Amino acid sequence: MKTVTTVGIVGAGTIGSSWAAYFLAQGLDVRCWDPMDGYAENVTSLVVRAWPLLEELGLAEGAALDRLQCFDRIGEALEGVGFVQESGPENAEIKANLMAEIDRDTAPEVVISSSSTALPVSEYQHKAKHPGRIVLGHPFNPPHLMPVVEVGGGKLTETWAVDKAMEFYESVGKTPIRLRAEIPGHLVNRLQAALYREAVHLVAEGYATVEDIDKAITGGPGLRWAFMGPHMTYHLGGGDGGIARYLDILGPSQERRWEALGDPELNDAVKQKIIDGIDAEARGRSIGQLAEERDATLLKLLKVLKKPSE
Ligand SMILES: NC(=O)c1ccc[n+]([C@@H]2O[C@H](COP(=O)([O-])OP(=O)(O)OC[C@H]3O[C@@H](n4cnc5c(N)ncnc54)[C@H](O)[C@@H]3O)[C@@H](O)[C@H]2O)c1
C-alpha cells in the first residue's frame, strides 16, 4: 500500500535523477530541485533514457513522465511532498545545511532520507529543528534498477522515521535493509570493500590480472550471489549437515584463508596496474557502452528474479 504520493528529490545528479525515474515509474509525482543551472535538462534526459527499461520491468498504474516537475527554488519543490530523497554532494557540511533547509520547508512528519554512500546520519542531522525524521536511504547505482536500499538512523533519529522509510521503500518495490547501528560504509560497501581489498592485493602482487579477477567473480560466486547470499551458499556447501557441518569441516580452512588475506596499498604503481588492466578488459568499449551493457543485463536478471507477486 502506497501512502506517499509525491516525492521531493533534492540534488538531481547521477543518483537523484535515477531515483526520480524510479519513483515516476512507481506512479508517484516527483518534484525536483538542484542548484545547478539547467539541471532539469539532465534529469529529463536520464529519465527518458531509463523509461524503456522501466516500462519493460512494469510501470505502476498511473506512472507517467509528465508527473516529473523541476523547480528553481527548493521551497517550491518541497511543497506538499510526502517523502524527501536527498542526493546532494557527499560532504557532511553541505548535507547538514541542506537537511536544515529541507527541514524548514517540509511538515515535521515527512521523512527525509539521504542517499549518502558513507557518511553517518549523525554527522548531518544536527542542524535540523526536527532531526528525528532524518534517515539514511542508501541506494546502489543505478537506483532505478538496483533493488537494495540501506536504511538506518543517526543518534538523533527516532524509530518511527526508520519504520516509515522501511515501509515506503517496500511499498515502491525496493528491498530495504535495516541497519542495526551506524557503521562506516554501512553494510553493502563494507562487504564490497572486503572483497575488493583482496582483489587489489591479488592484482598488485601479480597472482592475477584485473580481467582474471572479474571473470572469477562473474562466472563463479557472483552468479549465485544474485539470488543467494554467502551464508546460504555455505549452508548448501555443508551437504545434509548444512551450515553447522560446513563450519565444522571447513571453518578452520576459512580461518587459515582469512589469515593469508592481503592488505594492499592503492599507491601509484598499483593504481596504474588496475587502470591498464581495465583498459585491456574493456576492449575499446566506452564507459557509456559499458553502462548500457550493464543496464541491459541487469534488466534481464531482474526479470528472471522477479517474484510472482511483483
Ligand atoms: N554515484 C554513486 O555510485 C552513488 C551510489 C549511491 C549513493 N551515492 C550518493 O548519492 C549522493 C549524490 O551522488 P551523485 O553520484 O549523484 O553525485 P553527483 O555529483 O552526480 O550529484 C550531486 C548533485 O548535487 C548538486 N548539488 C551541489 N551542491 C548542492 C547543494 N548545496 N544542495 C543540493 N544539491 C547540490 C549538484 O549540482 C549535483 O547535481 C552522494 O551522497 C553519494 O554518496 C552515490
The ligand as an ORCA input file, in Angstrom:
! r2SCAN-3c Opt
* xyz 0 1
  N      27.376      7.671     -7.674
  C      27.152      6.561     -6.981
  O      27.511      5.446     -7.385
  C      26.374      6.642     -5.684
  C      25.711      5.489     -5.220
  C      24.945      5.561     -4.055
  C      24.866      6.751     -3.347
  N      25.526      7.852     -3.806
  C      25.376      9.096     -3.024
  O      24.409      9.913     -3.653
  C      24.724     11.295     -3.429
  C      24.817     12.000     -4.763
  O      25.843     11.410     -5.530
  P      25.899     11.537     -7.134
  O      26.793     10.447     -7.597
  O      24.534     11.677     -7.691
  O      26.677     12.928     -7.294
  P      26.514     13.992     -8.451
  O      27.711     14.869     -8.362
  O      26.198     13.341     -9.751
  O      25.219     14.817     -7.991
  C      25.211     15.699     -6.903
  C      24.257     16.819     -7.243
  O      24.174     17.682     -6.123
  C      24.056     19.009     -6.618
  N      24.464     19.934     -5.569
  C      25.621     20.634     -5.429
  N      25.557     21.392     -4.326
  C      24.348     21.174     -3.758
  C      23.693     21.675     -2.611
  N      24.269     22.533     -1.800
  N      22.453     21.225     -2.374
  C      21.834     20.320     -3.180
  N      22.407     19.803     -4.270
  C      23.652     20.229     -4.550
  C      24.958     19.055     -7.842
  O      24.561     20.125     -8.708
  C      24.704     17.678     -8.450
  O      23.675     17.704     -9.423
  C      26.019     11.318     -2.616
  O      25.728     11.420     -1.245
  C      26.623      9.959     -2.917
  O      27.458      9.488     -1.889
  C      26.267      7.839     -4.963
*
